[in-house]
């Protein structure tokens, strides 16, 4: 986790070393499990129990991917982002080879 004081955000990081080229791989399920784990951590209030100074800050789940998104990956993130936003948080992807 990190805090962006300027943006008043708490950022929970996920590193993703899997390619988006094979839409039949387990990659989306693995990533979905990680995102869901973070959502549970946030929604349960555990994040604030462990870090009370995070109260009042926006929460972002940021995935740092080794590989760029394919069309399939973009569709995955569109759906995942809408779910995370519906929960009141933000999901971002950053490609860093």
Order of alpha helices (4+ residues) and beta strands (2+ residues): beta-beta-alpha-alpha-beta-alpha-beta
